């Protein structure tokens, strides 16, 4: 819901500053770029949180993942659990977080902007 409000606010502001007009494509681009930037900020904050504010976060998360794996499937071998933990640990890598966050947010931005821009668009009757 917060993402939709943010996108609507950005598009309304763009429309207001563009003589009251915004076409659908502009809304789609604005929403995608806005969400990608939000994703980059969220990724940077996550890395700072996990490495500076609470360095034990990743270790605690992996401990919880191990416990859940053992609880959900008690027949898993230690080798399978370790493989799963390596996979989970990969997603706590700072480079991965900063790379994937803007991409995932941009994809969300595209999907949400498809809807929000449809309601906020206002075509200029005289485009020239």
Protein Blocks (a to p, Z undefined) as FASTA:
>chain_A
ZZmmmmmmmmmmmmmmngopacfklmmmmmmmmmmmmmmmmmmmmmmmmmmmmmmlmmmm
mmmmmmmmmmmmmmbcfklmmmmmmmmmmmmgmklmmmmmmmmmmmmmmmmmmmmmmmmg
ccdfblZZ
